[in-house]
Amino acid sequence: MSLTLKHLRYFIAAAETGQISHAAMEMNISQSAVTAGIQGLEATLGARLLARRAQGVSVTPQGARFLLRAKAIIAAVEEATRSPLGEDSEVTGQLRLGLTYTVAGYFMARHYAAFRRIYPGITLELSEQPRSAIENALVGGGLDMALMLTSNLANVGDLASETLFRSRRRLWLPSEHRLLAAPEIPLADVAREPYVMLTVDEAGHTAGRYWEHYRLTPKVVFATSSVEAVRSMVAAGMGVTILSDMVYRPWSLEGQRIEQRQTVEAIPSMDVGLTWPNARPLSAPAQVFRTFLSAALGAGS
């Protein structure tokens, strides 16, 4: 496994918080992803960086030395992004950017401030809209570009797209749910459980496709457009659900635990990326934004 900035950030977060769960919350990913990343980092370096204990984790002597180096690497990367090279930092203009709900709430915020700091001459005009409205606005000229779920893109003839990352969909369960003890969880077992269905950003339609593919039907007890409602209901034991890692948090607003597991059957990922009209060349601000996001996600991948 190659060493990446993402794994360095996982290690730093775990080392500083002393808890894999806290690091996962800080990084907005699952605990298993943090654990796998740190284990891969340890395998690459050939050294044990963290000692696992019942109360959490602590850095080993090797880990303490590497922590200083990891922080220096991250600091150097952040300094480089604050002082970009090249003429694109002088680009000015406006970018009318469409956002779908999930992208606006769980992705865009952390990149907006960095982009505005690096490119003060570019004004971002953000607009949250449903996928179909965004596609129409892109074709009609009302938007220059969109940051959306490219896995839901319908008008592939008139619109070009670039997927930036793929977020894995997994099963969410309340703590102490009986399926947590199973060595593997087939979708047929999930179909027997009460199911809380998310509907925002066509999530219900997307889920319907893979359920239909496996010729199964979930026992939907409640459908909602609120991710937080789904989180609270699953944590309280009202049902289970399948959602992407991008919106996963290990705790509900009420402080109840939510666990994740992978199903036996493959479930399509939720893909996030950029979309723009084929008929018009990208403006200079749009080209800069595309390059910025590619670099930002490449540095974190």
Salt bridges, closest charged atoms under 4 A:
GLU16 OE2 - LYS71 NZ 2.85
GLU42 OE2 - ARG52 NH1 3.06
GLU79 OE1 - ARG82 NH2 3.04
GLU135 OE2 - ARG131 NH1 3.28
ASP144 OD1 - ARG96 NH2 2.74
GLU162 OE1 - ARG290 NE 2.70
ASP189 OD1 - ARG192 NH1 2.42
GLU193 OE1 - HIS177 NE2 3.11
GLU193 OE2 - ARG178 NH2 2.46
GLU202 OE2 - ARG131 NH2 2.66
GLU228 OE2 - ARG231 NH2 2.97
ASP245 OD2 - ARG168 NE 3.79
ASP245 OD1 - ARG170 NE 3.13
GLU259 OE2 - ARG257 NE 3.23
ASP271 OD2 - ARG166 NE 3.47
